[in-house]
Amino acid sequence: MARKNPMETIGHSREAKVSTPTPRLEIRNLRRRFGDRDVVDDVSLTIMPGHVTCLLGPSGCGKSTTLRMIAGVEMQDSGEIYVDGDLVCDTVFRIPPERRHIGLMFQDFALFPHMSVADNVAFGLKGSKDEKRTRVEELLRKVGLYRAIDEFPHVLSGGEQQRIALVRALAPRPRIMLMDEPFSGLDNRLRDDIRDETLSVLKEEDTAVLLVTHEPEEAMRMADEIALMRDGRIVQQGAPYNIYNAPLDKAAVSFFSDINAIRGKSQGALTDTPFGHFLTPGVADGAEVDIVVRPQHLKLDFDRAGKGPLPTMTDGTAARGVVERARFMGNESLVEFRMDYDGSIMKAIVPNVFLPSVGTPLWLTIRRDRCFVFPAKD
């Protein structure tokens, strides 16, 4: 009988020990129907411990319903929910919400007004009085509110109440934190600080987080991964950088920022526009396309007796427009143009202060490496 190669055996042994990490939260093919409408339609997600996934989309797209199903306060019509690899809910088996080790945080802080900060944070805790107090003090120190431990919620600011709501949700050490628009009630000046502080605490606790928001800036700031939701479905999923720079379609681009769209017809894998030719490979001859560019990727040049800059490989051909409106936005200026070639409006964002007078002619070029080309849908 042939002897086995010892190295071969070792290799097999090592391979056998390699295992794929188990997601903290996994949802498979969740569906929820209200009347004749699929509010949540075949949604699947996985979130690892210590990671933040943002469910991003417009109001009414099914984000909060998805969250309620995971929490256990809404029953799905089909699909499965797993926590650390264990089934917590399908259409037959169901673990009640209080046993799912899931924390909840909403825009309404829902603190108990008749309880002190300490009692609010300790509300869901088990153990001795000393153990509860130790956990309460630990969390309040993390968010810089130990001084308020014996105060009542009504004497705290909105931002401080939000911190208390956070640590109360974290006190029982949930495996998963579900957050539904938790910062929308805060003053804009406070919001960034509170978001950063919340993210830091959640990471320290190694909690898997599913954050629901309709604000792209919030998703970009907080998420390790964004799941873009539309009409009950996740249409695109990935790291914030990839979602922003490789959008699925025109609607995905416009959800993150203002856009300019130029309509044209493809012919021989090229589309002719007032800004020159654009490559449109794979598009059938005669098919319409939208060439989409964000306002910050337009370049402006002065009008020289009716002439603009010469064409270049990087920026293509310049097209002339007349200033309709210019506004200073703080760190940048937004300038709107009525284009000579068809009377359409295009927007450009320029760093710092740039406020040309209404009626000023200027020439616009488009950075080719910052354009997206999509089949026209409307």
C-alpha positions in Angstrom: 0.0 0.0 0.0 1.4 3.4 -1.0 2.4 5.6 1.9 0.9 9.1 2.3 3.1 12.1 1.9 3.4 13.6 5.4 3.3 17.2 4.0 0.2 16.3 2.1 -1.5 15.2 5.4 -0.4 18.4 7.2 -1.8 20.5 4.3 -5.1 18.8 4.5 -5.1 19.2 8.3 -4.5 22.9 8.1 -7.1 23.3 5.4 -9.7 21.5 7.5 -9.1 24.0 10.4 -9.7 27.1 8.3 -13.3 28.3 8.8 -15.2 31.2 7.6 -16.1 33.7 10.3 -19.7 33.6 11.4 -21.6 36.8 10.8 -23.1 38.4 13.9 -26.3 39.2 12.0 -27.5 37.5 8.8 -30.8 38.0 7.1 -31.8 35.9 4.2 -34.5 36.8 1.6 -36.7 38.8 3.9 -40.1 39.8 2.5 -42.9 41.8 3.9 -46.1 42.7 2.1 -48.8 45.2 3.0 -51.9 44.8 0.9 -50.8 44.5 -2.7 -47.4 46.2 -2.1 -44.1 44.5 -1.4 -42.6 46.9 1.2 -39.6 44.6 1.7 -38.7 42.4 -1.2 -36.1 39.7 -1.0 -33.6 41.6 1.3 -30.4 39.8 2.4 -27.6 41.2 4.5 -24.7 40.0 6.7 -22.9 42.0 9.3 -19.8 41.0 11.2 -19.0 41.9 14.8 -17.7 45.4 15.2 -18.9 46.5 11.8 -21.4 49.1 10.8 -23.7 48.6 7.9 -26.0 51.4 6.8 -29.3 50.7 5.2 -29.6 53.9 3.1 -32.6 55.0 1.0 -35.4 57.5 0.6 -38.4 57.5 3.0 -40.8 54.7 2.3 -38.4 52.3 0.7 -38.7 49.6 3.5 -35.7 50.4 5.7 -37.6 50.7 9.0 -39.8 47.7 8.2 -36.6 45.7 7.7 -35.3 46.9 11.1 -38.6 46.0 12.9 -38.5 42.5 11.5 -34.9 42.0 12.7 -35.9 43.3 16.1 -38.9 41.0 16.3 -41.7 43.5 16.5 -42.8 42.9 12.9 -43.2 39.4 11.4 -41.8 38.7 8.0 -43.9 36.9 5.3 -40.9 34.9 4.3 -37.1 34.7 4.9 -34.9 33.9 7.8 -32.9 35.9 10.5 -29.8 34.5 12.2 -27.7 35.8 15.1 -24.2 34.3 15.5 -25.2 31.5 13.1 -28.3 30.6 15.1 -31.8 30.9 13.7 -33.9 33.4 15.6 -36.9 33.7 13.3 -38.4 32.2 10.1 -42.1 31.9 9.3 -42.5 29.0 11.7 -39.9 29.4 14.5 -39.6 32.6 16.4 -37.5 33.8 19.4 -39.2 36.7 21.1 -37.6 40.1 20.8 -36.4 40.3 24.4 -34.3 37.1 23.9 -32.6 38.1 20.7 -29.7 40.1 22.3 -30.5 43.1 20.1 -30.4 46.7 21.2 -32.6 49.4 19.7 -32.0 53.1 19.3 -34.4 55.5 17.7 -34.7 59.2 17.0 -37.0 59.4 20.0 -34.7 58.9 23.0 -37.6 57.5 25.1 -35.8 58.1 28.4 -37.9 57.6 31.5 -38.4 61.1 32.9 -39.1 60.0 36.5 -35.8 58.0 36.7 -32.3 59.3 37.2 -29.6 58.8 34.5 -28.2 55.9 36.5 -31.6 54.2 36.7 -32.3 54.8 33.0 -29.0 53.2 32.0 -29.5 50.3 34.4 -33.1 49.6 33.4 -32.4 46.5 31.3 -29.5 45.2 33.3 -29.4 41.9 35.3 -27.1 41.1 38.2 -26.4 42.6 41.7 -26.8 46.2 42.5 -23.0 46.6 42.6 -22.6 44.9 39.2 -25.2 47.2 37.7 -23.6 50.3 39.2 -20.2 49.3 37.8 -21.5 48.9 34.3 -23.5 52.2 34.5 -20.4 54.1 35.6 -18.2 52.5 33.0 -20.5 53.5 30.1 -21.2 57.0 31.4 -17.4 57.6 31.7 -17.0 56.5 28.0 -19.4 59.2 26.9 -18.2 61.9 29.3 -21.4 62.0 31.4 -20.4 60.5 34.7 -21.0 63.9 36.3 -24.8 63.5 35.4 -25.2 60.0 36.9 -27.7 61.2 39.5 -29.4 63.9 37.4 -32.8 63.5 35.7 -33.1 63.5 31.9 -35.0 66.8 31.6 -31.9 68.8 32.9 -29.7 67.4 30.1 -29.3 68.8 26.5 -30.5 67.0 23.5 -27.0 65.7 22.7 -26.6 64.5 26.3 -29.9 62.7 26.2 -28.8 61.0 23.0 -25.6 59.8 24.7 -27.7 58.4 27.6 -30.0 56.6 25.1 -27.0 55.1 23.5 -25.4 53.7 26.7 -28.7 52.5 27.9 -29.1 50.4 24.7 -25.5 49.2 25.1 -25.6 48.4 28.8 -26.9 44.8 28.5 -24.1 44.1 26.0 -26.3 43.4 22.9 -24.7 41.5 20.1 -26.4 43.7 17.6 -27.5 47.4 17.7 -30.3 48.5 15.4 -30.4 52.3 14.9 -33.3 54.0 13.1 -32.5 57.7 12.2 -31.0 58.2 15.7 -29.4 61.6 15.0 -32.1 63.3 13.0 -33.5 65.2 16.0 -30.1 66.8 16.9 -28.8 70.2 16.0 -26.5 70.2 13.0 -23.6 71.5 15.0 -23.9 68.7 17.5 -24.6 65.9 15.0 -21.1 65.2 13.7 -19.6 65.0 17.2 -22.4 62.7 18.5 -22.1 60.5 15.5 -18.3 60.1 15.9 -18.6 59.5 19.6 -21.4 56.9 19.1 -19.3 55.1 16.5 -16.3 55.0 18.8 -18.3 53.5 21.6 -20.0 50.9 19.4 -16.6 49.8 18.0 -15.2 49.4 21.5 -18.1 47.2 22.4 -17.5 45.1 19.3 -21.2 45.4 18.5 -22.6 44.7 15.0 -24.6 47.8 13.9 -27.4 48.2 11.4 -28.0 51.9 10.9 -31.0 53.1 9.0 -30.9 56.6 7.4 -32.0 58.6 4.4 -28.9 60.9 4.7 -26.0 59.9 2.4 -23.6 62.0 4.4 -24.4 60.1 7.6 -24.0 56.8 5.8 -20.6 57.8 4.3 -19.4 59.1 7.7 -20.4 56.1 9.8 -20.7 52.9 7.7 -18.1 50.2 6.9 -20.6 49.1 4.2 -23.6 50.8 2.6 -26.7 48.9 1.4 -28.6 51.2 -1.0 -32.3 50.5 -0.8 -35.0 51.4 -3.3 -38.6 50.2 -3.6 -38.2 47.5 -1.0 -35.0 46.0 -2.5 -31.3 46.4 -2.0 -30.1 47.6 -5.4 -26.4 48.1 -4.6 -24.1 47.1 -1.7 -20.5 47.9 -0.9 -17.9 50.1 0.9 -18.8 53.8 0.8 -16.0 54.6 -1.6 -17.2 52.0 -4.1 -20.9 53.0 -3.8 -20.0 56.6 -4.4 -17.5 56.1 -7.2 -19.0 53.1 -9.0 -22.8 53.8 -8.8 -25.2 51.3 -10.3 -27.3 53.8 -12.2 -28.3 57.4 -12.6 -30.6 57.3 -9.6 -27.8 56.0 -7.4 -25.6 59.0 -8.4 -28.3 61.5 -7.8 -29.1 60.1 -4.3 -25.6 61.1 -3.1 -25.4 64.5 -4.8 -26.8 66.9 -7.4 -26.1 65.8 -11.0 -25.9 67.1 -14.5 -27.2 64.7 -17.1 -26.6 65.0 -20.9 -28.8 62.9 -23.2 -27.4 61.5 -26.4 -27.6 58.7 -28.9 -24.9 56.1 -29.3 -23.5 55.4 -32.7 -20.6 53.1 -33.3 -19.8 52.9 -29.5 -19.6 56.8 -29.4 -22.1 59.4 -28.3 -21.7 62.9 -29.7 -22.6 65.8 -27.4 -21.8 69.5 -27.2 -18.9 68.5 -24.9 -17.5 66.2 -27.6 -17.6 62.5 -28.1 -18.0 60.0 -25.2 -17.2 56.4 -25.4 -20.3 54.2 -25.0 -19.1 50.6 -25.6 -21.7 47.9 -25.5 -24.6 50.3 -26.3 -26.6 49.5 -29.4 -26.6 52.0 -32.3 -29.4 54.5 -31.9 -29.9 53.7 -28.2 -30.2 56.8 -25.9 -27.8 57.2 -23.0 -27.4 59.6 -20.1 -23.9 61.0 -19.5 -23.9 62.0 -15.8 -21.4 64.2 -14.1 -21.5 65.8 -10.6 -21.3 69.6 -10.3 -17.9 69.5 -8.7 -16.4 67.8 -11.7 -17.2 70.6 -14.1 -14.4 73.1 -15.0 -15.0 76.7 -15.9 -13.1 79.0 -18.2 -13.5 82.6 -19.3 -15.2 83.7 -22.5 -12.7 85.3 -24.9 -14.7 87.2 -27.5 -17.0 84.2 -28.0 -14.2 81.6 -27.9 -13.4 79.1 -25.2 -10.5 76.8 -24.4 -9.2 74.4 -27.0 -10.3 70.7 -26.7 -8.2 68.3 -24.7 -8.1 64.5 -24.2 -8.9 65.0 -20.5 -11.7 67.5 -20.6 -13.1 67.2 -24.1 -14.7 70.1 -25.9 -15.9 73.2 -24.1 -19.6 74.3 -24.3 -20.7 77.8 -23.5 -23.3 78.8 -20.9 -24.6 82.0 -19.3 -24.8 82.5 -15.5 -28.3 82.2 -14.2 -27.5 82.3 -10.5 -24.5 82.1 -8.2 -24.6 81.4 -4.5 -22.0 81.1 -1.8 -22.4 78.0 0.3 -19.7 78.4 2.9 -16.6 76.4 1.6 -17.7 76.6 -2.0 -19.9 78.4 -4.5 -22.7 76.9 -6.6 -23.1 78.5 -10.1 -26.0 77.6 -12.4 -25.7 78.1 -16.1 -28.2 78.2 -19.0 -26.5 76.4 -21.8 -26.3 77.9 -25.3 -26.8 74.6 -27.1 -30.3 73.7 -25.8 -31.2 76.1 -23.0 -30.8 73.5 -20.3 -29.5 74.3 -16.8 -26.2 72.9 -15.6 -24.7 73.3 -12.2 -21.1 73.8 -11.2 -19.5 73.8 -7.8 -16.4 75.9 -7.4 -14.1 76.0 -4.3 -14.1 79.2 -2.2 -15.9 82.3 -3.3 -16.8 82.6 -7.0 -19.9 84.7 -7.7 -20.0 85.8 -11.3 -22.8 88.2 -12.3 -26.0 87.0 -13.8 -25.6 87.0 -17.6 -21.9 86.4 -17.6 -20.8 84.0 -20.4 -18.4 81.2 -19.3 -17.2 78.0 -20.9 -17.7 74.6 -19.2 -15.8 71.4 -19.7 -16.3 67.9 -18.2 -13.7 65.7 -16.7 -13.9 62.5 -18.7 -12.6 60.3 -15.8 -15.5 61.6 -13.6 -18.4 60.8 -15.9 -20.9 57.9 -15.7 -22.7 56.6 -18.7 -26.0 54.8 -18.2 -28.8 53.7 -20.6 -31.5 56.3 -20.7 -34.6 55.3 -18.8 -37.0 58.2 -19.1 
